[in-house]
């Protein structure tokens, strides 16, 4: 039977398809359950929940002819007008129900970043044993934050999308001091974290007309030189062979990145609320606002071919157990073995929970419900959640709860359990 935490209980972790609960969050309970396996525990930390939920109004950005494959493509051309035109895409609309990236793990470190309130970013470095509290990043340039993402393959650099542009923060420590763009007031963007470690605002990529930046997509490569309006989600495949773009009207496009051709698709289950790729980029999962069934996009041949089939992935328990009427958010573990999702409305005892599925790909996707995660506090709801992309000891899920705590849940099973 799937694990169901009762009211007043909190989830600690998964051990072999059993979601362990406790009466209260504590490092002692975490140490008892998974500390011996991992060698350390992921303590929860507080954040500000005010204005973290998406705005009810859609956000529109400046119309342009290009959309970036990466905000870091032209790092050396940050000050050029052509780069700014590439950086800020055309009419990027994010509806209230489509969640941008608000909690994000560093791809190679035990460091998680999350949005706290409207103007702050918290960074919790679990590798730094001398500092238990998160580091708070604030700057006069960083207002009304919407999204954040780590720069891939480049040390510790965090990209923060906010009102008027994108802030770039880098970690500084003795022997490694990042360069700050000339003219940038570093005094309003330098945060000390002890042990000689500081976070420095190294640049602010300003929008040409001051519009709000709501989404970031970080990858290596060249810009897409075709108009893409009304985009709500951008997802690159792990190998970079494909780009999946979803629109606010429920349609989506699949691009191959060799010749930059695309195929349009349409949805009958409402607009797309979430999208995720499998580890090798041969299939993608889609969630829809008015359906409890996911869509699985399968490729019939290798890239750059666009031959694909959209197949249903049934989640009968979401309707039969929870009474939900649609999926809110999804996150797929980088190993492809665990899927986390949140859902709208439903029965009171299930409301606000995160469903965890065991995923098999043989070769079609076969989900099996493991159970549900309940957060701390009274009637908590998941505001944002994300998996660590390269945690070696199994899936690692972090959730920002409406009760004001960011909690991390190791999902340990099978080969991930050490003897």
Helices and strands as residue ranges (DSSP letters): E 10-15, E 18-22, H 27-30, I 31-35, H 36-38, E 45-46, G 75-77, H 81-87, E 103-105, E 111-116, E 120-125, E 135-137, E 147-150, E 157-162, E 165-172, G 186-188, E 190-192, E 198-206, E 231-236, E 242-247, E 252-256, E 261-265, E 272-277, E 283-288, E 294-299, E 308-313, H 316-317, I 318-322, E 327-332, E 338-343, E 354-361, E 365-373, E 382-387, E 395-401, E 405-412, G 414-416
